[in-house]
């Protein structure tokens, strides 16, 4: 039996096993199905270029599935500090970014903005330099992780971790302001 036929047979016989494996690692059944279809399409395409026999086809496919799941995690948008939501107000300001960037509001909003900016700057000062730098560059200056990695030579995953720690610290530090705004 040629390799393409073996792959098709594997897909038919072990499809549920692969889907279960993927489903445990992703958010939705639809995403799991997409990953499985994508992997098998790629494996079938790659099988045309394989010259040596594959000893354990299922293992090869599982490795492809695992790599594809990792790729899907990497492609997901990182959680942003400005995604922190406030309850919807009458003016329509429902997140930190809209609150601190709206200069058309009245004196109460101005005071709130100044108070939040002061709290943000204080919390940023409490961070280790590496975390503060990645947060400021990515979140406030809008520089991508790729650009920062190219500039600094630091691995993207390290930058993502630093920003995550910064965001967690800022959220914790700003929680009382969030609670007050409710």
N, C-alpha and C positions, 0 to 999 in steps of 0.2 A: 504494500500500500504506500503510495507517495505521501510526502509530508503534508500537502494541502488536505488530502483526504483524512489523514490522522488528526489534523487540527479540527476539521469539521466534525469528525466523530467525537473528539474530546469536548467540543462545544455542546454537542447534543447530549452526551452522557453526563458531563460534570457541570453543566450550566448552573444548576441550583447551588452546588457547592461553591463555585466561584462567586455567584451573586451573594450568598450568605457571608462569605469572607469580606467582600467589598462593603456590603450593607452595614456590617459592624463598625466600619471605619469612616463612613460618610453620613451626611445628614438626611438624605432622602432616598427612597426607592428609585426615583427617576434618575438621580445622579448615579446611583449604583448601576442601573441599566445602561446609562450612557457610557460609563467607564468600561463596562464589560463589552459592549458593542465596539467601542473604540479600540480596546486592546485586541480583540479578536480580528478586527479589520487590519490593524497594524501587524499582528503576528502572521496573518495570512500573506500580507504584502512582503514582510521580511522573509518568509519561508521560501520565496522564489530565489533569494540570493544566498541561501544556505547550501554549502557544498558538502559539509560533513554531516553524518547522521546525528540526530539529537537523541541522546541516551534516555533522558527523562523529559518528555514533552510537557507533562503536567507541571513539573517544577519550573521549566522555562516560562510557561504561561503565567504561573503564579508570581514569578519574579517580575514579569512584565506588568501584571496587575498591581503588585505592590509599588512598583516605580510610578505607575500612572496615578495611583492614589496620592503618593507623595507630591507628584507634579500638581495635582489638583489643589492640595493644601497650599503650595507655594504660589499658585496663581490667584488664590482668594485674596481679596482686598484686606489689608491689615486694618484692624480696628482703630479708628481715629479718636483722638481726644475730643474733637468737636462733635462727635456722634453722641456725646453725653446729652441726654434730653431733659428739658424742663417740661412741666405740664404746659399745654398750649395756653397762651395768654390772649387777652383781647387784641393786643397789637400784632399777634402772629409770631412773636419771638419764642421759639421752642427749643433752641439749643444755645450753647455757650457762644458759638461764633456769631449768631445773629444778635445776641444780646450785647456782646462787647464791640461789635462793629457798627451798630445802628447809632448814627449821630443825629438823627432827627427827633429823638425822644425828648421828653421833658426832664426837669431837674431830678426827679426820683430815679429815672432810668440812668441819668448821668452819674448820680451818686452810686447806684448799684454797679454800673460799669467800672467806675474807679475802684470800688471796693473789691470787685472780682479781679481786676487787673493787678491790684496790690497783692491779693492772695495768690494769684498765679505766679507773680514774680517772686514772692517769698517762698512758695513751694518749689519753684525752679532752682532757687538758691540753695535749697536743702539737698538737691540731687547731686550725685557724683558727676564730675565734669563730663564724662563720656555720655552719660544718659541725658544730661541737660543739652549737650551739643547736638545729639541726634534728634532730640525732640524739637529743639528750636529750628534746626535746618529743615526737617521734614514737615513739621506741623505748621510752624509760623512762617518760614521762608518758602515753603512749597517745593523744596528740592527732593528729587526722587531718591530712593534707597540706592538705585544703580549709580546715580551720579555721586552720591556720598561715598559709596564703596570705591568707585574709581578714584575719587579725590584722596581718600584716606588710606586705601589699601586694606580696609577692614572688611571681612566677610559679611555679606548681606544678612545672613542668619544672625550673626552677632549684633548687627545694627538693629534688626527687628527685635531681638531680645532686650536690648538696651532701651528701645523706645517703649516696649511693653512694660518694663519696670518703671519707667518714667510716668507712663499713663496711669498705672496702678497707684503710684505714689500721689500723683496730682489728684486723682479721683478721691482718694482717701483724705487728702488735705483740704479739698474743696467741698467735701460732703456737707458740712454745716451750711455753706452758702447755697448749695442745692436744696437742702431741707428748708432753709429760710425762704427761698423763692417759691416754694410750693404754697 
